Structure formats: C-alpha cells, structure tokens
C-alpha cells in the first residue's frame, strides 16, 4: 500500500489493485479473495470512488449505506438475526 500511495503522490493516478487471494485448505477452490484486505485498502488509500472509471457509479455513500441498512432491517429480523 505504501508503494501505491507513493505512485499516486507522484502524480500517477492510473492505479489498479488486484487481489490474488489467499490459499485455503478447501479443496474445491485454490485461492479465495481475502475480504479483510478491502477495509485495509479503503483505510490506506484516499482515492475518490465517485471518480472511479469502472465502478464509481456503484459506490454507496455513507448516507446511502445507512438507508440500505434501515431497508434491510425487516428482512434481517425475519431471519432471526440482528444488525
């Protein structure tokens, strides 16, 4: 991540990160995406998702996420779960 930030800070905004995945003991798949790294990347990188060329239009804002959680609440409760 430090290398990515260095590249970005020097003016190159054409950065693509690719997750190779992690090895598991599961026999049906060789590599699984480590979703824990997503939070690390978001915390370390301060890129503007609204300007992303590939999926910026799909990004949820904080208020949109809060609204989604409220809309999902009845389904979560019906499943006997909590948020």
C-alpha positions in Angstrom: 0.0 0.0 0.0 2.9 2.4 0.7 4.1 1.8 -2.9 0.6 2.6 -4.2 0.4 5.8 -2.2 3.9 6.8 -3.4 2.9 6.3 -7.1 -0.3 8.3 -6.5 1.5 11.1 -4.7 4.0 11.4 -7.6 1.1 12.2 -9.9 0.2 8.9 -11.5 -3.5 8.3 -10.8 -3.7 5.3 -13.2 -3.5 2.6 -10.4 -5.2 -0.8 -10.5 -5.1 -3.1 -7.5 -5.6 -6.8 -8.0 -6.3 -9.2 -5.2 -4.6 -12.6 -5.8 -6.4 -14.2 -2.9 -5.2 -16.4 -0.1 -4.6 -20.1 0.0 -7.0 -22.2 2.0 -7.4 -25.8 3.0 -10.6 -26.0 0.9 -10.2 -28.5 -2.0 -12.8 -27.0 -4.3 -11.0 -23.7 -4.7 -7.4 -22.8 -4.8 -7.4 -19.2 -3.9 -10.1 -17.2 -2.1 -10.3 -13.4 -2.0 -9.4 -12.1 1.4 -12.2 -9.6 2.0 -10.4 -8.3 5.1 -8.0 -6.5 2.7 -10.8 -4.4 1.3 -11.1 -2.5 4.5 -7.3 -2.1 4.7 -7.2 -0.7 1.1 -10.0 1.7 1.8 -8.4 2.9 5.0 -4.9 3.3 3.4 -6.0 4.8 0.1 -7.8 8.1 -0.2 -8.9 7.7 -3.7 -12.2 9.3 -4.7 -14.6 6.5 -5.6 -17.0 9.0 -7.2 -14.4 9.5 -9.9 -13.7 5.8 -10.5 -14.0 4.9 -14.1 -15.1 1.3 -13.6 -17.5 1.2 -10.7 -17.7 4.7 -9.2 -21.4 4.8 -10.1 -22.0 1.7 -8.0 -20.3 3.1 -4.8 -22.5 3.7 -1.8 -22.2 6.9 0.1 -22.4 6.8 3.9 -26.0 8.0 3.8 -27.0 5.5 1.1 -25.4 2.7 3.2 -27.4 3.9 6.3 -30.6 3.9 4.3 -29.8 0.4 2.9 -29.3 -0.9 6.4 -32.7 0.5 7.5 -34.4 -1.1 4.5 -32.8 -4.4 5.2 -33.7 -4.4 8.9 -37.2 -6.2 8.5 -35.5 -9.0 6.5 -32.8 -9.4 9.0 -35.3 -9.5 11.9 -37.5 -12.0 9.9 -34.4 -14.3 9.7 -34.0 -14.1 13.4 -30.7 -12.0 13.1 -29.6 -8.6 14.2 -27.5 -6.0 12.5 
